[in-house]
Structures are given as C-alpha cells and as structure tokens.
Amino acid sequence: MADSLYLSLWFPDFEVEDMLPRALSVMRQFPFSAERPGIKYVGLHPVSWDEATILEQSFPHGIQPEAAVLVASELLHEDYAYVFEAAWDLWMLGEGQEHWLLKPSLVRFVVRGEQFDEGSYREEGHIQVDFGPDSPFLQEHVQLTGEVEMQVRANVQKLVDFTGNVEKHSGTSGRLLWSEAEENLAQKLIARLQKVQ
C-alpha cells in the first residue's frame, strides 16, 4: 500500500512578512507539469485545520507562483496556513498496465504560520511539500524490469533535483524528506532498485 511522501522545510526566519517570499522561493524551484502548468488552487486556513477556509480560489489554466502569492498576500497572519496546489509530470503505468505515460501528478505546498495549529511547524515544517503517494517513486506493485527501473529512476531523479534546488536556492535551515511508513524512504528506494541489478 502506498504511503504519502512529504518534504518538510524549516527556515531561520519565518515572520509574517517572510512566509510568502519563502514559499515563492520554493515554488520557483518546482518543475511544473508541461500539460498542467502553474498553480491551480490557493486556499487559506485560519488557526487550525478544523476551521473553515476563509479563501479558496481555483485557476483551471494555472497561474504563475508570483500571482498565486499575490492572491494570498492580502490576508497575512501568523496563525494562518496557505495551501498552493500544482502538478508535475511523473512516469506512471497507463490504464492497461502495459505502457508508461508521463502524467500530471498533484503536489501541495503547505505554508504554516508559526502560530497556526499550535505551532505545528515545529514537527511538520514551515513549508511542507505534499507529493501524494510514494508509489511513482517505488512502483512496488510492478515487477522490476529494465524499463520499470528507468521510469522509477527518472521519477526519483526529478524528486532529488527538486529537493536539491530548494536547498540551494530558498535559504532553508533544515529539510526532511519522509513518508508515512516507518521505513526510511531512501532505504526503501535503494532496496527496490537493487532488486533489478
């Protein structure tokens, strides 16, 4: 069963005025889907996830990260969370499970003010990138062959490139790539790819 995959990021400064510029610096490193480019959704959550959103806006054709940040900038508070949704292209098996296709896959950028949800940023990061299920990076339900290994490696390389670029260009003081599984993701990837050699 697939587990969700996350990248948690912490920053040395994350005052109210730093939140959206930091988010923008992360989103600028993201390799947006060629088929579904840009930010597709912006949502603002006050106080905790239990509260109703105070702003939700969808952008069917996608907007640039700079424009998405402007949408959120009117309502800046240290006890708000800001959610930006986008997509990137990952290799996945088509419906017949015979052909590999490059398909858009949903990614969420969650930006937490330091007072949001009783300071949950300490555990989950000032910014958390939710990549969705880890299955595109492991393909555990598919027998490993040379072709499968190539597609898995391409997906993993995209993930590695993104996390490396975020570390280089966004001023993070800490980062953690993790999944809901107890196992270490890197160890799972290595074990999976070693089976084909």
C-alpha positions as CSV (number, residue, x, y, z in Angstrom):
1,M,0.0,0.0,0.0
2,A,1.3,3.5,-0.9
3,D,2.3,6.0,1.7
4,S,2.2,9.7,1.3
5,L,5.5,11.4,0.6
6,Y,6.5,14.8,2.1
7,L,9.3,17.3,2.1
8,S,9.4,19.4,5.3
9,L,11.3,22.6,5.2
10,W,12.4,24.9,8.1
11,F,13.8,28.4,7.8
12,P,15.9,30.5,10.1
13,D,13.4,33.4,9.9
14,F,9.7,32.9,9.3
15,E,8.0,36.1,10.4
16,V,4.7,37.0,8.8
17,E,6.5,39.1,6.1
18,D,8.8,36.2,5.3
19,M,6.2,33.5,4.8
20,L,5.1,34.1,1.2
21,P,8.5,35.2,-0.1
22,R,9.9,31.9,1.3
23,A,7.0,30.0,-0.3
24,L,7.7,31.7,-3.6
25,S,11.4,30.7,-3.4
26,V,10.4,27.1,-3.0
27,M,7.7,27.1,-5.8
28,R,10.2,28.7,-8.2
29,Q,12.3,25.5,-8.0
30,F,9.4,23.3,-8.8
31,P,9.3,21.6,-12.3
32,F,5.7,22.3,-13.2
33,S,3.8,19.9,-15.5
34,A,4.0,20.7,-19.2
35,E,0.4,19.6,-19.6
36,R,-1.0,21.4,-16.5
37,P,1.5,24.3,-15.7
38,G,1.2,26.8,-12.9
39,I,-0.6,27.0,-9.6
40,K,-4.1,25.6,-9.9
41,Y,-5.5,26.4,-6.4
42,V,-4.9,28.7,-3.4
43,G,-6.6,28.1,0.0
44,L,-6.2,29.9,3.3
45,H,-6.9,28.2,6.6
46,P,-7.2,30.2,9.8
47,V,-6.0,29.0,13.2
48,S,-6.1,25.2,12.6
49,W,-7.2,22.6,10.0
50,D,-10.5,22.3,12.0
51,E,-11.6,25.8,10.9
52,A,-13.3,26.5,7.6
53,T,-11.2,28.1,4.9
54,I,-11.5,31.8,4.5
55,L,-10.4,31.9,0.9
56,E,-10.4,29.3,-1.8
57,Q,-9.6,30.1,-5.4
58,S,-9.2,27.8,-8.4
59,F,-7.3,28.6,-11.6
60,P,-8.2,26.0,-14.2
61,H,-5.5,27.2,-16.6
62,G,-2.9,27.7,-13.9
63,I,-1.2,30.9,-12.8
64,Q,2.4,31.8,-12.1
65,P,3.6,31.3,-8.5
66,E,4.1,35.1,-8.2
67,A,0.5,35.7,-9.0
68,A,-0.6,32.9,-6.6
69,V,1.4,34.5,-3.8
70,L,-0.3,37.9,-4.5
71,V,-3.7,36.3,-4.1
72,A,-2.7,35.1,-0.6
73,S,-0.8,38.3,0.4
74,E,-4.0,40.3,1.2
75,L,-4.6,38.0,4.2
76,L,-1.3,37.6,6.0
77,H,-1.4,36.2,9.6
78,E,1.0,34.2,11.7
79,D,-1.9,31.8,12.6
80,Y,-2.9,31.0,9.0
81,A,-1.9,28.2,6.7
82,Y,-1.7,28.7,3.0
83,V,-2.1,25.9,0.5
84,F,-1.0,26.1,-3.1
85,E,-1.7,23.2,-5.5
86,A,0.2,22.4,-8.6
87,A,1.2,19.4,-10.7
88,W,4.4,17.9,-12.1
89,D,4.9,15.1,-14.6
90,L,5.8,11.7,-13.4
91,W,6.1,8.3,-15.2
92,M,3.1,6.1,-14.5
93,L,1.6,3.0,-16.0
94,G,-1.3,3.6,-18.3
95,E,-4.7,2.1,-17.7
96,G,-3.9,-1.2,-19.4
97,Q,-0.7,-1.5,-17.2
98,E,1.3,-2.0,-20.4
99,H,2.6,1.4,-21.4
100,W,4.4,4.1,-19.4
101,L,3.0,7.6,-19.7
102,L,4.2,10.9,-18.4
103,K,1.2,12.1,-16.4
104,P,0.5,15.2,-14.2
105,S,0.6,14.4,-10.5
106,L,-0.8,16.6,-7.8
107,V,1.6,18.4,-5.4
108,R,0.5,20.6,-2.5
109,F,2.7,23.3,-0.9
110,V,1.5,24.0,2.6
111,V,2.9,27.1,4.3
112,R,2.3,27.3,8.0
113,G,2.5,30.5,10.1
114,E,4.3,29.9,13.4
115,Q,1.1,30.3,15.4
116,F,-1.0,28.0,13.1
117,D,-2.3,24.8,14.7
118,E,-0.5,25.4,18.0
119,G,2.9,25.7,16.3
120,S,2.7,22.5,14.2
121,Y,5.5,23.8,12.0
122,R,8.0,22.5,14.6
123,E,7.2,19.0,13.6
124,E,5.9,19.4,10.0
125,G,8.0,22.3,8.7
126,H,7.3,26.0,8.0
127,I,6.7,24.8,4.5
128,Q,5.7,21.2,3.7
129,V,5.5,19.8,0.2
130,D,3.0,17.0,-0.1
131,F,3.9,14.9,-3.1
132,G,1.0,12.5,-2.7
133,P,1.5,8.7,-2.8
134,D,5.1,7.4,-2.9
135,S,4.1,4.8,-5.5
136,P,5.5,6.6,-8.5
137,F,8.9,6.5,-6.8
138,L,8.8,2.9,-5.8
139,Q,6.4,1.1,-8.1
140,E,6.1,-1.7,-5.6
141,H,3.1,-3.3,-7.4
142,V,5.1,-3.7,-10.7
143,Q,7.7,-6.4,-11.5
144,L,11.0,-4.7,-11.9
145,T,12.5,-4.8,-15.3
146,G,15.0,-2.5,-17.1
147,E,12.2,-0.3,-18.4
148,V,10.5,-0.1,-15.0
149,E,13.8,0.8,-13.4
150,M,14.4,3.5,-15.9
151,Q,11.0,5.2,-15.2
152,V,11.4,4.8,-11.4
153,R,14.9,6.3,-11.7
154,A,13.5,9.2,-13.8
155,N,10.8,10.0,-11.1
156,V,13.3,9.7,-8.3
157,Q,15.8,12.0,-10.2
158,K,13.1,14.6,-10.5
159,L,12.4,14.4,-6.8
160,V,16.1,14.6,-5.9
161,D,16.7,17.6,-8.3
162,F,13.8,19.5,-6.8
163,T,14.9,18.9,-3.2
164,G,18.5,19.8,-4.1
165,N,17.4,23.0,-5.8
166,V,15.2,24.0,-2.9
167,E,18.1,23.5,-0.5
168,K,20.4,25.6,-2.7
169,H,18.0,28.5,-3.6
170,S,15.5,29.0,-0.9
171,G,17.5,29.6,2.3
172,T,16.3,26.6,4.3
173,S,18.0,25.8,7.6
174,G,16.6,22.2,7.6
175,R,14.8,19.8,5.4
176,L,13.4,16.3,5.8
177,L,12.1,14.0,3.0
178,W,9.8,11.5,4.7
179,S,6.9,9.2,4.2
180,E,4.1,7.9,6.5
181,A,5.8,4.5,6.5
182,E,8.1,3.7,9.4
183,E,10.8,2.6,6.9
184,N,13.4,5.1,5.7
185,L,12.4,6.2,2.2
186,A,16.0,6.3,0.9
187,Q,16.5,2.7,2.2
188,K,13.2,1.6,0.5
189,L,14.3,3.1,-2.8
190,I,17.8,1.5,-2.7
191,A,16.3,-1.9,-1.8
192,R,13.8,-1.6,-4.6
193,L,16.3,-0.6,-7.2
194,Q,18.8,-3.2,-6.1
195,K,16.3,-6.0,-7.0
196,V,16.8,-5.3,-10.7
197,Q,20.6,-5.5,-10.7
